[in-house]
């Protein structure tokens, strides 16, 4: 889930895999109206990156063996 600094869901954010310990496809997913999206990751460790249309970005670590929800908080980069 992608949220802003006020903990509100961010719809339309693009989430990509910034880097990982396994080969990864070049994919970007867009969050739904509740800031959610689903990615199926292979075995390994990955860094997810979210970016909004308003130039807010954020990152979060994800493990391909763990299907727990991940939250990415986006903030304005200065």
PDB file with SEQRES, HELIX, SHEET and CRYST1 records, atoms N, CA, C and O in Angstrom:
SEQRES   1 A   78  UNK UNK UNK UNK UNK UNK UNK UNK UNK UNK UNK UNK UNK          
SEQRES   2 A   78  UNK UNK UNK UNK UNK UNK UNK UNK UNK UNK UNK UNK UNK          
SEQRES   3 A   78  UNK UNK UNK UNK UNK UNK UNK UNK UNK UNK UNK UNK UNK          
SEQRES   4 A   78  UNK UNK UNK UNK UNK UNK UNK UNK UNK UNK UNK UNK UNK          
SEQRES   5 A   78  UNK UNK UNK UNK UNK UNK UNK UNK UNK UNK UNK UNK UNK          
SEQRES   6 A   78  UNK UNK UNK UNK UNK UNK UNK UNK UNK UNK UNK UNK UNK          
SHEET    1 AA1 6 UNK A   2  UNK A   4  0                                        
SHEET    2 AA1 6 UNK A  72  UNK A  76  1                                        
SHEET    3 AA1 6 UNK A  56  UNK A  63 -1                                        
SHEET    4 AA1 6 UNK A  45  UNK A  51 -1                                        
SHEET    5 AA1 6 UNK A  14  UNK A  20 -1                                        
SHEET    6 AA1 6 UNK A  28  UNK A  30 -1                                        
CRYST1    1.000    1.000    1.000  90.00  90.00  90.00 P 1           1          
ATOM      1  N   UNK A   1       0.847  -1.172   0.000  1.00  0.00           N  
ATOM      2  CA  UNK A   1       0.000   0.000   0.000  1.00  0.00           C  
ATOM      3  C   UNK A   1       0.888   1.229   0.000  1.00  0.00           C  
ATOM      4  O   UNK A   1       1.910   1.268   0.686  1.00  0.00           O  
ATOM      5  N   UNK A   2       0.500   2.225  -0.764  1.00  0.00           N  
ATOM      6  CA  UNK A   2       1.230   3.489  -0.803  1.00  0.00           C  
ATOM      7  C   UNK A   2       0.408   4.531  -0.052  1.00  0.00           C  
ATOM      8  O   UNK A   2      -0.777   4.725  -0.323  1.00  0.00           O  
ATOM      9  N   UNK A   3       1.069   5.201   0.903  1.00  0.00           N  
ATOM     10  CA  UNK A   3       0.427   6.241   1.711  1.00  0.00           C  
ATOM     11  C   UNK A   3       1.291   7.496   1.695  1.00  0.00           C  
ATOM     12  O   UNK A   3       2.503   7.440   1.483  1.00  0.00           O  
ATOM     13  N   UNK A   4       0.627   8.640   1.927  1.00  0.00           N  
ATOM     14  CA  UNK A   4       1.386   9.881   2.051  1.00  0.00           C  
ATOM     15  C   UNK A   4       1.783  10.086   3.510  1.00  0.00           C  
ATOM     16  O   UNK A   4       1.469   9.250   4.358  1.00  0.00           O  
ATOM     17  N   UNK A   5       2.466  11.181   3.811  1.00  0.00           N  
ATOM     18  CA  UNK A   5       2.932  11.419   5.179  1.00  0.00           C  
ATOM     19  C   UNK A   5       1.790  11.593   6.170  1.00  0.00           C  
ATOM     20  O   UNK A   5       1.996  11.453   7.376  1.00  0.00           O  
ATOM     21  N   UNK A   6       0.591  11.894   5.684  1.00  0.00           N  
ATOM     22  CA  UNK A   6      -0.584  11.989   6.538  1.00  0.00           C  
ATOM     23  C   UNK A   6      -1.309  10.661   6.684  1.00  0.00           C  
ATOM     24  O   UNK A   6      -2.419  10.617   7.215  1.00  0.00           O  
ATOM     25  N   UNK A   7      -0.686   9.559   6.212  1.00  0.00           N  
ATOM     26  CA  UNK A   7      -1.221   8.192   6.260  1.00  0.00           C  
ATOM     27  C   UNK A   7      -2.432   7.985   5.358  1.00  0.00           C  
ATOM     28  O   UNK A   7      -3.179   7.025   5.549  1.00  0.00           O  
ATOM     29  N   UNK A   8      -2.643   8.867   4.376  1.00  0.00           N  
ATOM     30  CA  UNK A   8      -3.747   8.717   3.436  1.00  0.00           C  
ATOM     31  C   UNK A   8      -3.300   7.880   2.243  1.00  0.00           C  
ATOM     32  O   UNK A   8      -2.175   8.047   1.771  1.00  0.00           O  
ATOM     33  N   UNK A   9      -4.162   6.970   1.735  1.00  0.00           N  
ATOM     34  CA  UNK A   9      -3.806   6.170   0.561  1.00  0.00           C  
ATOM     35  C   UNK A   9      -3.555   7.059  -0.649  1.00  0.00           C  
ATOM     36  O   UNK A   9      -4.203   8.091  -0.819  1.00  0.00           O  
ATOM     37  N   UNK A  10      -2.608   6.649  -1.486  1.00  0.00           N  
ATOM     38  CA  UNK A  10      -2.268   7.405  -2.691  1.00  0.00           C  
ATOM     39  C   UNK A  10      -2.671   6.591  -3.915  1.00  0.00           C  
ATOM     40  O   UNK A  10      -2.049   5.576  -4.228  1.00  0.00           O  
ATOM     41  N   UNK A  11      -3.718   7.044  -4.603  1.00  0.00           N  
ATOM     42  CA  UNK A  11      -4.165   6.386  -5.836  1.00  0.00           C  
ATOM     43  C   UNK A  11      -3.302   6.855  -6.999  1.00  0.00           C  
ATOM     44  O   UNK A  11      -2.866   8.006  -7.032  1.00  0.00           O  
ATOM     45  N   UNK A  12      -3.058   5.963  -7.952  1.00  0.00           N  
ATOM     46  CA  UNK A  12      -2.338   6.323  -9.165  1.00  0.00           C  
ATOM     47  C   UNK A  12      -0.835   6.405  -9.030  1.00  0.00           C  
ATOM     48  O   UNK A  12      -0.162   6.851  -9.960  1.00  0.00           O  
ATOM     49  N   UNK A  13      -0.280   5.985  -7.889  1.00  0.00           N  
ATOM     50  CA  UNK A  13       1.179   5.966  -7.736  1.00  0.00           C  
ATOM     51  C   UNK A  13       1.741   4.803  -8.551  1.00  0.00           C  
ATOM     52  O   UNK A  13       1.126   3.739  -8.628  1.00  0.00           O  
ATOM     53  N   UNK A  14       2.890   5.006  -9.147  1.00  0.00           N  
ATOM     54  CA  UNK A  14       3.555   3.942  -9.904  1.00  0.00           C  
ATOM     55  C   UNK A  14       4.580   3.286  -8.992  1.00  0.00           C  
ATOM     56  O   UNK A  14       5.437   3.959  -8.420  1.00  0.00           O  
ATOM     57  N   UNK A  15       4.485   1.964  -8.860  1.00  0.00           N  
ATOM     58  CA  UNK A  15       5.421   1.204  -8.032  1.00  0.00           C  
ATOM     59  C   UNK A  15       6.236   0.300  -8.939  1.00  0.00           C  
ATOM     60  O   UNK A  15       5.690  -0.452  -9.747  1.00  0.00           O  
ATOM     61  N   UNK A  16       7.558   0.387  -8.792  1.00  0.00           N  
ATOM     62  CA  UNK A  16       8.477  -0.426  -9.579  1.00  0.00           C  
ATOM     63  C   UNK A  16       9.467  -1.115  -8.654  1.00  0.00           C  
ATOM     64  O   UNK A  16       9.644  -0.719  -7.502  1.00  0.00           O  
ATOM     65  N   UNK A  17      10.104  -2.147  -9.175  1.00  0.00           N  
ATOM     66  CA  UNK A  17      11.176  -2.803  -8.440  1.00  0.00           C  
ATOM     67  C   UNK A  17      12.459  -2.054  -8.780  1.00  0.00           C  
ATOM     68  O   UNK A  17      12.923  -2.095  -9.919  1.00  0.00           O  
ATOM     69  N   UNK A  18      13.032  -1.370  -7.791  1.00  0.00           N  
ATOM     70  CA  UNK A  18      14.227  -0.567  -8.017  1.00  0.00           C  
ATOM     71  C   UNK A  18      15.468  -1.446  -8.142  1.00  0.00           C  
ATOM     72  O   UNK A  18      16.340  -1.180  -8.970  1.00  0.00           O  
ATOM     73  N   UNK A  19      15.548  -2.486  -7.326  1.00  0.00           N  
ATOM     74  CA  UNK A  19      16.660  -3.440  -7.412  1.00  0.00           C  
ATOM     75  C   UNK A  19      16.278  -4.696  -6.655  1.00  0.00           C  
ATOM     76  O   UNK A  19      15.386  -4.685  -5.807  1.00  0.00           O  
ATOM     77  N   UNK A  20      16.977  -5.788  -6.981  1.00  0.00           N  
ATOM     78  CA  UNK A  20      16.676  -7.050  -6.327  1.00  0.00           C  
ATOM     79  C   UNK A  20      17.825  -8.024  -6.405  1.00  0.00           C  
ATOM     80  O   UNK A  20      18.788  -7.818  -7.145  1.00  0.00           O  
ATOM     81  N   UNK A  21      17.711  -9.099  -5.626  1.00  0.00           N  
ATOM     82  CA  UNK A  21      18.749 -10.119  -5.582  1.00  0.00           C  
ATOM     83  C   UNK A  21      18.512 -11.219  -6.602  1.00  0.00           C  
ATOM     84  O   UNK A  21      19.297 -12.163  -6.687  1.00  0.00           O  
ATOM     85  N   UNK A  22      17.451 -11.112  -7.368  1.00  0.00           N  
ATOM     86  CA  UNK A  22      17.129 -12.099  -8.402  1.00  0.00           C  
ATOM     87  C   UNK A  22      16.750 -11.337  -9.667  1.00  0.00           C  
ATOM     88  O   UNK A  22      16.378 -10.166  -9.595  1.00  0.00           O  
ATOM     89  N   UNK A  23      16.842 -11.993 -10.832  1.00  0.00           N  
ATOM     90  CA  UNK A  23      16.402 -11.322 -12.060  1.00  0.00           C  
ATOM     91  C   UNK A  23      14.942 -10.896 -11.930  1.00  0.00           C  
ATOM     92  O   UNK A  23      14.106 -11.655 -11.440  1.00  0.00           O  
ATOM     93  N   UNK A  24      14.647  -9.690 -12.367  1.00  0.00           N  
ATOM     94  CA  UNK A  24      13.288  -9.168 -12.236  1.00  0.00           C  
ATOM     95  C   UNK A  24      12.828  -8.583 -13.561  1.00  0.00           C  
ATOM     96  O   UNK A  24      13.629  -8.018 -14.306  1.00  0.00           O  
ATOM     97  N   UNK A  25      11.549  -8.716 -13.853  1.00  0.00           N  
ATOM     98  CA  UNK A  25      11.035  -8.117 -15.086  1.00  0.00           C  
ATOM     99  C   UNK A  25      10.921  -6.602 -14.931  1.00  0.00           C  
ATOM    100  O   UNK A  25      10.788  -6.088 -13.820  1.00  0.00           O  
ATOM    101  N   UNK A  26      10.976  -5.909 -16.043  1.00  0.00           N  
ATOM    102  CA  UNK A  26      10.781  -4.456 -16.041  1.00  0.00           C  
ATOM    103  C   UNK A  26       9.279  -4.198 -16.004  1.00  0.00           C  
ATOM    104  O   UNK A  26       8.638  -4.114 -17.051  1.00  0.00           O  
ATOM    105  N   UNK A  27       8.722  -4.075 -14.820  1.00  0.00           N  
ATOM    106  CA  UNK A  27       7.289  -3.833 -14.692  1.00  0.00           C  
ATOM    107  C   UNK A  27       7.049  -2.662 -13.756  1.00  0.00           C  
ATOM    108  O   UNK A  27       7.827  -2.411 -12.836  1.00  0.00           O  
ATOM    109  N   UNK A  28       5.997  -1.975 -13.999  1.00  0.00           N  
ATOM    110  CA  UNK A  28       5.525  -0.937 -13.102  1.00  0.00           C  
ATOM    111  C   UNK A  28       4.038  -1.164 -12.903  1.00  0.00           C  
ATOM    112  O   UNK A  28       3.312  -1.427 -13.862  1.00  0.00           O  
ATOM    113  N   UNK A  29       3.596  -1.065 -11.698  1.00  0.00           N  
ATOM    114  CA  UNK A  29       2.178  -1.231 -11.395  1.00  0.00           C  
ATOM    115  C   UNK A  29       1.652   0.083 -10.827  1.00  0.00           C  
ATOM    116  O   UNK A  29       2.388   0.844 -10.199  1.00  0.00           O  
ATOM    117  N   UNK A  30       0.376   0.333 -11.057  1.00  0.00           N  
ATOM    118  CA  UNK A  30      -0.272   1.556 -10.584  1.00  0.00           C  
ATOM    119  C   UNK A  30      -1.217   1.196  -9.447  1.00  0.00           C  
ATOM    120  O   UNK A  30      -1.969   0.226  -9.537  1.00  0.00           O  
ATOM    121  N   UNK A  31      -1.172   1.987  -8.372  1.00  0.00           N  
ATOM    122  CA  UNK A  31      -2.042   1.719  -7.231  1.00  0.00           C  
ATOM    123  C   UNK A  31      -3.495   2.042  -7.562  1.00  0.00           C  
ATOM    124  O   UNK A  31      -3.788   2.913  -8.381  1.00  0.00           O  
ATOM    125  N   UNK A  32      -4.396   1.315  -6.900  1.00  0.00           N  
ATOM    126  CA  UNK A  32      -5.829   1.543  -7.100  1.00  0.00           C  
ATOM    127  C   UNK A  32      -6.288   2.740  -6.263  1.00  0.00           C  
ATOM    128  O   UNK A  32      -5.460   3.450  -5.692  1.00  0.00           O  
ATOM    129  N   UNK A  33      -7.593   2.963  -6.188  1.00  0.00           N  
ATOM    130  CA  UNK A  33      -8.133   4.124  -5.468  1.00  0.00           C  
ATOM    131  C   UNK A  33      -7.850   4.083  -3.969  1.00  0.00           C  
ATOM    132  O   UNK A  33      -7.960   5.102  -3.288  1.00  0.00           O  
ATOM    133  N   UNK A  34      -7.486   2.910  -3.453  1.00  0.00           N  
ATOM    134  CA  UNK A  34      -7.166   2.778  -2.033  1.00  0.00           C  
ATOM    135  C   UNK A  34      -5.663   2.675  -1.794  1.00  0.00           C  
ATOM    136  O   UNK A  34      -5.228   2.314  -0.700  1.00  0.00           O  
ATOM    137  N   UNK A  35      -4.864   2.995  -2.823  1.00  0.00           N  
ATOM    138  CA  UNK A  35      -3.413   2.969  -2.686  1.00  0.00           C  
ATOM    139  C   UNK A  35      -2.804   1.583  -2.718  1.00  0.00           C  
ATOM    140  O   UNK A  35      -1.647   1.408  -2.337  1.00  0.00           O  
ATOM    141  N   UNK A  36      -3.573   0.578  -3.173  1.00  0.00           N  
ATOM    142  CA  UNK A  36      -3.097  -0.806  -3.153  1.00  0.00           C  
ATOM    143  C   UNK A  36      -2.698  -1.294  -4.537  1.00  0.00           C  
ATOM    144  O   UNK A  36      -3.146  -0.776  -5.559  1.00  0.00           O  
ATOM    145  N   UNK A  37      -1.837  -2.312  -4.534  1.00  0.00           N  
ATOM    146  CA  UNK A  37      -1.476  -3.033  -5.749  1.00  0.00           C  
ATOM    147  C   UNK A  37      -0.946  -4.397  -5.332  1.00  0.00           C  
ATOM    148  O   UNK A  37      -0.635  -4.627  -4.163  1.00  0.00           O  
ATOM    149  N   UNK A  38      -0.847  -5.298  -6.307  1.00  0.00           N  
ATOM    150  CA  UNK A  38      -0.341  -6.643  -6.039  1.00  0.00           C  
ATOM    151  C   UNK A  38       0.818  -6.934  -6.973  1.00  0.00           C  
ATOM    152  O   UNK A  38       0.729  -6.714  -8.181  1.00  0.00           O  
ATOM    153  N   UNK A  39       1.912  -7.435  -6.399  1.00  0.00           N  
ATOM    154  CA  UNK A  39       3.078  -7.873  -7.162  1.00  0.00           C  
ATOM    155  C   UNK A  39       3.427  -9.288  -6.723  1.00  0.00           C  
ATOM    156  O   UNK A  39       3.382  -9.597  -5.532  1.00  0.00           O  
ATOM    157  N   UNK A  40       3.770 -10.137  -7.662  1.00  0.00           N  
ATOM    158  CA  UNK A  40       4.265 -11.475  -7.342  1.00  0.00           C  
ATOM    159  C   UNK A  40       5.763 -11.458  -7.570  1.00  0.00           C  
ATOM    160  O   UNK A  40       6.225 -11.348  -8.706  1.00  0.00           O  
ATOM    161  N   UNK A  41       6.527 -11.568  -6.484  1.00  0.00           N  
ATOM    162  CA  UNK A  41       7.980 -11.508  -6.563  1.00  0.00           C  
ATOM    163  C   UNK A  41       8.578 -12.903  -6.452  1.00  0.00           C  
ATOM    164  O   UNK A  41       8.058 -13.738  -5.712  1.00  0.00           O  
ATOM    165  N   UNK A  42       9.664 -13.171  -7.175  1.00  0.00           N  
ATOM    166  CA  UNK A  42      10.353 -14.449  -7.015  1.00  0.00           C  
ATOM    167  C   UNK A  42      11.123 -14.470  -5.692  1.00  0.00           C  
ATOM    168  O   UNK A  42      11.163 -13.473  -4.971  1.00  0.00           O  
ATOM    169  N   UNK A  43      11.730 -15.607  -5.386  1.00  0.00           N  
ATOM    170  CA  UNK A  43      12.568 -15.747  -4.197  1.00  0.00           C  
ATOM    171  C   UNK A  43      13.653 -14.673  -4.222  1.00  0.00           C  
ATOM    172  O   UNK A  43      14.293 -14.469  -5.253  1.00  0.00           O  
ATOM    173  N   UNK A  44      13.863 -13.997  -3.120  1.00  0.00           N  
ATOM    174  CA  UNK A  44      14.913 -12.991  -3.038  1.00  0.00           C  
ATOM    175  C   UNK A  44      14.464 -11.749  -2.303  1.00  0.00           C  
ATOM    176  O   UNK A  44      13.344 -11.667  -1.799  1.00  0.00           O  
ATOM    177  N   UNK A  45      15.365 -10.785  -2.253  1.00  0.00           N  
ATOM    178  CA  UNK A  45      15.128  -9.524  -1.566  1.00  0.00           C  
ATOM    179  C   UNK A  45      15.047  -8.406  -2.605  1.00  0.00           C  
ATOM    180  O   UNK A  45      15.842  -8.367  -3.544  1.00  0.00           O  
ATOM    181  N   UNK A  46      14.089  -7.503  -2.434  1.00  0.00           N  
ATOM    182  CA  UNK A  46      13.838  -6.471  -3.439  1.00  0.00           C  
ATOM    183  C   UNK A  46      13.588  -5.118  -2.784  1.00  0.00           C  
ATOM    184  O   UNK A  46      13.074  -5.037  -1.669  1.00  0.00           O  
ATOM    185  N   UNK A  47      13.958  -4.067  -3.490  1.00  0.00           N  
ATOM    186  CA  UNK A  47      13.640  -2.707  -3.068  1.00  0.00           C  
ATOM    187  C   UNK A  47      12.557  -2.192  -4.007  1.00  0.00           C  
ATOM    188  O   UNK A  47      12.759  -2.117  -5.219  1.00  0.00           O  
ATOM    189  N   UNK A  48      11.404  -1.838  -3.437  1.00  0.00           N  
ATOM    190  CA  UNK A  48      10.302  -1.286  -4.220  1.00  0.00           C  
ATOM    191  C   UNK A  48      10.363   0.232  -4.140  1.00  0.00           C  
ATOM    192  O   UNK A  48      10.694   0.794  -3.096  1.00  0.00           O  
ATOM    193  N   UNK A  49      10.047   0.883  -5.235  1.00  0.00           N  
ATOM    194  CA  UNK A  49      10.037   2.343  -5.270  1.00  0.00           C  
ATOM    195  C   UNK A  49       8.696   2.817  -5.801  1.00  0.00           C  
ATOM    196  O   UNK A  49       8.209   2.318  -6.815  1.00  0.00           O  
ATOM    197  N   UNK A  50       8.099   3.786  -5.107  1.00  0.00           N  
ATOM    198  CA  UNK A  50       6.824   4.377  -5.528  1.00  0.00           C  
ATOM    199  C   UNK A  50       7.054   5.828  -5.914  1.00  0.00           C  
ATOM    200  O   UNK A  50       7.871   6.525  -5.313  1.00  0.00           O  
ATOM    201  N   UNK A  51       6.316   6.273  -6.933  1.00  0.00           N  
ATOM    202  CA  UNK A  51       6.397   7.667  -7.371  1.00  0.00           C  
ATOM    203  C   UNK A  51       4.997   8.143  -7.730  1.00  0.00           C  
ATOM    204  O   UNK A  51       4.241   7.436  -8.396  1.00  0.00           O  
ATOM    205  N   UNK A  52       4.658   9.349  -7.282  1.00  0.00           N  
ATOM    206  CA  UNK A  52       3.348   9.919  -7.578  1.00  0.00           C  
ATOM    207  C   UNK A  52       3.471  10.969  -8.673  1.00  0.00           C  
ATOM    208  O   UNK A  52       4.573  11.391  -9.025  1.00  0.00           O  
ATOM    209  N   UNK A  53       2.331  11.383  -9.204  1.00  0.00           N  
ATOM    210  CA  UNK A  53       2.312  12.437 -10.221  1.00  0.00           C  
ATOM    211  C   UNK A  53       2.778  13.766  -9.638  1.00  0.00           C  
ATOM    212  O   UNK A  53       3.209  14.651 -10.378  1.00  0.00           O  
ATOM    213  N   UNK A  54       2.694  13.912  -8.319  1.00  0.00           N  
ATOM    214  CA  UNK A  54       3.116  15.147  -7.661  1.00  0.00           C  
ATOM    215  C   UNK A  54       4.561  15.123  -7.204  1.00  0.00           C  
ATOM    216  O   UNK A  54       4.930  15.875  -6.303  1.00  0.00           O  
ATOM    217  N   UNK A  55       5.387  14.277  -7.802  1.00  0.00           N  
ATOM    218  CA  UNK A  55       6.822  14.181  -7.492  1.00  0.00           C  
ATOM    219  C   UNK A  55       7.129  13.713  -6.074  1.00  0.00           C  
ATOM    220  O   UNK A  55       8.182  14.048  -5.533  1.00  0.00           O  
ATOM    221  N   UNK A  56       6.239  12.954  -5.471  1.00  0.00           N  
ATOM    222  CA  UNK A  56       6.531  12.340  -4.183  1.00  0.00           C  
ATOM    223  C   UNK A  56       7.094  10.952  -4.458  1.00  0.00           C  
ATOM    224  O   UNK A  56       6.631  10.259  -5.364  1.00  0.00           O  
ATOM    225  N   UNK A  57       8.092  10.546  -3.681  1.00  0.00           N  
ATOM    226  CA  UNK A  57       8.678   9.217  -3.846  1.00  0.00           C  
ATOM    227  C   UNK A  57       8.875   8.559  -2.493  1.00  0.00           C  
ATOM    228  O   UNK A  57       8.904   9.217  -1.453  1.00  0.00           O  
ATOM    229  N   UNK A  58       9.010   7.240  -2.538  1.00  0.00           N  
ATOM    230  CA  UNK A  58       9.296   6.474  -1.334  1.00  0.00           C  
ATOM    231  C   UNK A  58       9.789   5.098  -1.712  1.00  0.00           C  
ATOM    232  O   UNK A  58       9.587   4.650  -2.841  1.00  0.00           O  
ATOM    233  N   UNK A  59      10.441   4.417  -0.768  1.00  0.00           N  
ATOM    234  CA  UNK A  59      10.958   3.076  -1.004  1.00  0.00           C  
ATOM    235  C   UNK A  59      10.634   2.183   0.178  1.00  0.00           C  
ATOM    236  O   UNK A  59      10.428   2.653   1.297  1.00  0.00           O  
ATOM    237  N   UNK A  60      10.593   0.881  -0.092  1.00  0.00           N  
ATOM    238  CA  UNK A  60      10.399  -0.108   0.960  1.00  0.00           C  
ATOM    239  C   UNK A  60      11.044  -1.414   0.530  1.00  0.00           C  
ATOM    240  O   UNK A  60      11.064  -1.752  -0.653  1.00  0.00           O  
ATOM    241  N   UNK A  61      11.569  -2.141   1.502  1.00  0.00           N  
ATOM    242  CA  UNK A  61      12.181  -3.448   1.272  1.00  0.00           C  
ATOM    243  C   UNK A  61      11.079  -4.502   1.219  1.00  0.00           C  
ATOM    244  O   UNK A  61      10.121  -4.441   1.989  1.00  0.00           O  
ATOM    245  N   UNK A  62      11.215  -5.473   0.308  1.00  0.00           N  
ATOM    246  CA  UNK A  62      10.253  -6.570   0.192  1.00  0.00           C  
ATOM    247  C   UNK A  62      11.010  -7.878   0.041  1.00  0.00           C  
ATOM    248  O   UNK A  62      12.077  -7.914  -0.572  1.00  0.00           O  
ATOM    249  N   UNK A  63      10.468  -8.945   0.593  1.00  0.00           N  
ATOM    250  CA  UNK A  63      11.051 -10.282   0.502  1.00  0.00           C  
ATOM    251  C   UNK A  63      10.110 -11.139  -0.329  1.00  0.00           C  
ATOM    252  O   UNK A  63       8.930 -11.262  -0.004  1.00  0.00           O  
ATOM    253  N   UNK A  64      10.626 -11.731  -1.397  1.00  0.00           N  
ATOM    254  CA  UNK A  64       9.805 -12.553  -2.279  1.00  0.00           C  
ATOM    255  C   UNK A  64       9.210 -13.775  -1.615  1.00  0.00           C  
ATOM    256  O   UNK A  64       8.250 -14.348  -2.130  1.00  0.00           O  
ATOM    257  N   UNK A  65       9.762 -14.192  -0.469  1.00  0.00           N  
ATOM    258  CA  UNK A  65       9.245 -15.360   0.244  1.00  0.00           C  
ATOM    259  C   UNK A  65       8.204 -14.987   1.290  1.00  0.00           C  
ATOM    260  O   UNK A  65       7.640 -15.871   1.934  1.00  0.00           O  
ATOM    261  N   UNK A  66       7.939 -13.714   1.470  1.00  0.00           N  
ATOM    262  CA  UNK A  66       7.009 -13.235   2.493  1.00  0.00           C  
ATOM    263  C   UNK A  66       5.860 -12.509   1.803  1.00  0.00           C  
ATOM    264  O   UNK A  66       6.078 -11.503   1.127  1.00  0.00           O  
ATOM    265  N   UNK A  67       4.643 -13.010   1.970  1.00  0.00           N  
ATOM    266  CA  UNK A  67       3.505 -12.381   1.298  1.00  0.00           C  
ATOM    267  C   UNK A  67       2.763 -11.384   2.190  1.00  0.00           C  
ATOM    268  O   UNK A  67       1.603 -11.063   1.934  1.00  0.00           O  
ATOM    269  N   UNK A  68       3.432 -10.897   3.234  1.00  0.00           N  
ATOM    270  CA  UNK A  68       2.835  -9.881   4.100  1.00  0.00           C  
ATOM    271  C   UNK A  68       2.704  -8.561   3.341  1.00  0.00           C  
ATOM    272  O   UNK A  68       3.513  -8.271   2.459  1.00  0.00           O  
ATOM    273  N   UNK A  69       1.702  -7.771   3.673  1.00  0.00           N  
ATOM    274  CA  UNK A  69       1.556  -6.463   3.023  1.00  0.00           C  
ATOM    275  C   UNK A  69       2.765  -5.563   3.306  1.00  0.00           C  
ATOM    276  O   UNK A  69       3.351  -5.608   4.387  1.00  0.00           O  
ATOM    277  N   UNK A  70       3.117  -4.760   2.324  1.00  0.00           N  
ATOM    278  CA  UNK A  70       4.216  -3.799   2.438  1.00  0.00           C  
ATOM    279  C   UNK A  70       3.612  -2.401   2.333  1.00  0.00           C  
ATOM    280  O   UNK A  70       2.736  -2.160   1.503  1.00  0.00           O  
ATOM    281  N   UNK A  71       4.077  -1.488   3.172  1.00  0.00           N  
ATOM    282  CA  UNK A  71       3.648  -0.095   3.061  1.00  0.00           C  
ATOM    283  C   UNK A  71       4.816   0.753   2.598  1.00  0.00           C  
ATOM    284  O   UNK A  71       5.936   0.612   3.089  1.00  0.00           O  
ATOM    285  N   UNK A  72       4.543   1.634   1.648  1.00  0.00           N  
ATOM    286  CA  UNK A  72       5.536   2.588   1.174  1.00  0.00           C  
ATOM    287  C   UNK A  72       4.998   3.980   1.477  1.00  0.00           C  
ATOM    288  O   UNK A  72       3.916   4.344   1.018  1.00  0.00           O  
ATOM    289  N   UNK A  73       5.751   4.757   2.249  1.00  0.00           N  
ATOM    290  CA  UNK A  73       5.360   6.139   2.526  1.00  0.00           C  
ATOM    291  C   UNK A  73       6.070   7.044   1.534  1.00  0.00           C  
ATOM    292  O   UNK A  73       7.293   6.996   1.400  1.00  0.00           O  
ATOM    293  N   UNK A  74       5.298   7.868   0.842  1.00  0.00           N  
ATOM    294  CA  UNK A  74       5.883   8.786  -0.131  1.00  0.00           C  
ATOM    295  C   UNK A  74       5.964  10.190   0.456  1.00  0.00           C  
ATOM    296  O   UNK A  74       5.061  10.642   1.161  1.00  0.00           O  
ATOM    297  N   UNK A  75       7.061  10.864   0.152  1.00  0.00           N  
ATOM    298  CA  UNK A  75       7.269  12.233   0.605  1.00  0.00           C  
ATOM    299  C   UNK A  75       7.800  13.060  -0.558  1.00  0.00           C  
ATOM    300  O   UNK A  75       8.342  12.518  -1.522  1.00  0.00           O  
ATOM    301  N   UNK A  76       7.642  14.358  -0.462  1.00  0.00           N  
ATOM    302  CA  UNK A  76       8.164  15.259  -1.480  1.00  0.00           C  
ATOM    303  C   UNK A  76       9.672  15.345  -1.328  1.00  0.00           C  
ATOM    304  O   UNK A  76      10.181  15.568  -0.230  1.00  0.00           O  
ATOM    305  N   UNK A  77      10.384  15.169  -2.432  1.00  0.00           N  
ATOM    306  CA  UNK A  77      11.844  15.262  -2.420  1.00  0.00           C  
ATOM    307  C   UNK A  77      12.255  16.711  -2.590  1.00  0.00           C  
ATOM    308  O   UNK A  77      11.759  17.401  -3.480  1.00  0.00           O  
ATOM    309  N   UNK A  78      13.157  17.173  -1.744  1.00  0.00           N  
ATOM    310  CA  UNK A  78      13.591  18.581  -1.791  1.00  0.00           C  
ATOM    311  C   UNK A  78      14.971  18.685  -2.357  1.00  0.00           C  
ATOM    312  O   UNK A  78      15.508  19.787  -2.476  1.00  0.00           O  
TER     313      UNK A  78                                                      
END                                                                             
